[in-house]
Amino acid sequence: MAFAGTGSGCALSAAAILPAAVGGAPVVVDSFDVGTTDTFWIARFDDVVEAALHARVKLSLKLDDAKVEDDEAVLRFADRLDETIILRIDRRTDTVTRVRFVAVSSDVRGLARLLGRQIVDELQQADAFLVDWAAKERFPRPQ
């Protein structure tokens, strides 16, 4: 996920802001405020929530609060210095999920980026992305 703050409000493909290993991840990022980033994922809501919780464990973040409902989840994670990252995960369609990352302090913006990348990795390992944006011929030429 991008937290590098484009400042322009333009949507960037995941390939532009994630390492090459996850460049095919179907994620679009829109940074619209310092410390706050909206991301849209072609993955089911339940899978994204589960991936976020797994990523939290891998990064040894504390779960300060979790509210998970049918179409919305709010997860509050903290590092050992109690710096907070909030994820608001919303079901937008059956196949599109929005994740809003809020790095409450500028001290954890990089950690929020790392969390986003780990969520991508969790979804890829689970084969939970519903499409693959890896480099391939988009429109095959007719024979």
C-alpha positions as CSV (number, residue, x, y, z in Angstrom):
1,M,0.0,0.0,0.0
2,A,1.2,3.4,-0.6
3,F,1.8,5.8,2.2
4,A,4.5,7.7,0.4
5,G,1.9,10.4,-0.1
6,T,1.6,11.3,-3.7
7,G,0.1,14.6,-2.7
8,S,-1.7,14.8,-6.1
9,G,-4.7,12.6,-5.1
10,C,-4.1,10.5,-8.2
11,A,-4.7,6.8,-8.0
12,L,-1.6,4.7,-8.5
13,S,-1.4,1.1,-9.4
14,A,0.0,-1.3,-6.8
15,A,2.9,-1.9,-9.1
16,A,4.0,1.7,-8.8
17,I,4.2,1.6,-5.0
18,L,4.8,-2.0,-4.0
19,P,7.9,-4.1,-4.5
20,A,8.2,-6.1,-7.7
21,A,7.4,-9.3,-5.9
22,V,3.8,-8.0,-5.4
23,G,3.5,-5.8,-8.5
24,G,0.7,-8.1,-9.9
25,A,-1.5,-7.6,-6.8
26,P,-4.8,-6.1,-7.9
27,V,-4.7,-3.1,-5.5
28,V,-5.2,0.6,-6.3
29,V,-4.0,3.3,-3.9
30,D,-5.2,6.8,-3.4
31,S,-3.3,9.0,-0.9
32,F,-5.5,11.9,-0.1
33,D,-4.2,13.2,3.3
34,V,-0.9,12.9,5.2
35,G,-1.1,9.7,7.1
36,T,-4.4,8.5,5.6
37,T,-4.6,6.3,2.5
38,D,-7.5,4.6,0.8
39,T,-6.8,1.4,-1.0
40,F,-9.2,-0.8,-3.1
41,W,-8.5,-4.5,-3.4
42,I,-10.0,-7.1,-5.8
43,A,-10.5,-9.5,-2.9
44,R,-13.4,-10.5,-0.7
45,F,-14.1,-8.6,2.5
46,D,-13.7,-11.6,4.8
47,D,-10.4,-12.5,3.2
48,V,-9.0,-9.0,3.6
49,V,-10.0,-8.9,7.2
50,E,-8.4,-12.3,7.9
51,A,-5.2,-11.2,6.0
52,A,-5.0,-8.0,8.1
53,L,-5.2,-10.0,11.3
54,H,-2.5,-12.5,10.1
55,A,-0.3,-9.6,9.0
56,R,-0.7,-8.1,12.5
57,V,0.6,-11.3,14.1
58,K,3.6,-11.5,11.7
59,L,4.6,-8.0,12.5
60,S,4.0,-8.5,16.3
61,L,1.6,-5.6,16.5
62,K,-0.9,-5.4,19.4
63,L,-4.6,-5.5,18.7
64,D,-5.9,-2.6,20.7
65,D,-9.4,-2.8,19.4
66,A,-11.4,-4.8,16.8
67,K,-15.0,-4.2,15.6
68,V,-16.0,-6.6,12.8
69,E,-19.5,-6.5,11.3
70,D,-21.0,-7.9,8.1
71,D,-19.8,-5.1,5.8
72,E,-17.3,-3.1,7.9
73,A,-14.4,-3.8,10.2
74,V,-12.3,-1.3,12.2
75,L,-9.0,-2.7,13.5
76,R,-6.7,-0.7,15.7
77,F,-3.1,-1.9,15.9
78,A,-0.2,-0.5,17.9
79,D,3.5,-1.1,18.2
80,R,5.3,-1.5,21.5
81,L,5.6,2.3,21.8
82,D,1.8,2.5,21.5
83,E,1.9,4.3,18.2
84,T,-1.4,3.5,16.4
85,I,-2.4,2.4,12.9
86,I,-6.1,2.1,12.2
87,L,-7.6,0.0,9.4
88,R,-11.1,0.6,8.3
89,I,-12.1,-2.2,6.0
90,D,-15.4,-1.9,4.0
91,R,-17.2,-4.3,1.6
92,R,-17.8,-2.2,-1.5
93,T,-19.0,-5.0,-3.7
94,D,-18.9,-8.8,-3.5
95,T,-15.5,-8.7,-5.1
96,V,-14.1,-5.2,-4.1
97,T,-12.9,-4.2,-0.6
98,R,-11.7,-0.8,0.5
99,V,-9.1,-0.5,3.2
100,R,-8.4,2.9,4.7
101,F,-5.1,3.1,6.5
102,V,-4.7,5.8,9.1
103,A,-1.2,6.3,10.6
104,V,-2.2,8.2,13.7
105,S,1.4,9.5,14.1
106,S,4.0,10.3,11.5
107,D,6.2,7.9,13.4
108,V,4.3,4.9,12.0
109,R,3.7,5.9,8.4
110,G,6.5,3.5,7.3
111,L,5.1,0.8,9.5
112,A,1.7,1.3,7.9
113,R,3.3,0.8,4.5
114,L,4.9,-2.4,5.8
115,L,1.6,-3.6,7.2
116,G,0.0,-3.0,3.8
117,R,2.7,-5.0,2.0
118,Q,2.3,-7.8,4.5
119,I,-1.4,-7.9,3.9
120,V,-0.8,-8.3,0.2
121,D,1.6,-11.1,0.9
122,E,-1.0,-12.9,3.1
123,L,-3.6,-12.6,0.4
124,Q,-1.2,-13.9,-2.2
125,Q,-0.2,-16.8,-0.1
126,A,-3.9,-17.7,0.4
127,D,-4.5,-17.2,-3.3
128,A,-7.3,-14.8,-2.3
129,F,-6.9,-12.1,-4.9
130,L,-9.7,-12.7,-7.5
131,V,-7.6,-11.5,-10.4
132,D,-3.9,-11.3,-11.3
133,W,-2.4,-8.1,-12.6
134,A,0.9,-9.7,-13.3
135,A,2.5,-8.8,-16.5
136,K,0.7,-10.6,-19.3
137,E,-0.8,-9.9,-22.7
138,R,-4.0,-8.0,-21.9
139,F,-5.8,-8.4,-25.2
140,P,-4.6,-11.5,-27.1
141,R,-4.4,-10.8,-30.8
142,P,-6.9,-12.7,-32.9
143,Q,-5.4,-15.6,-34.8
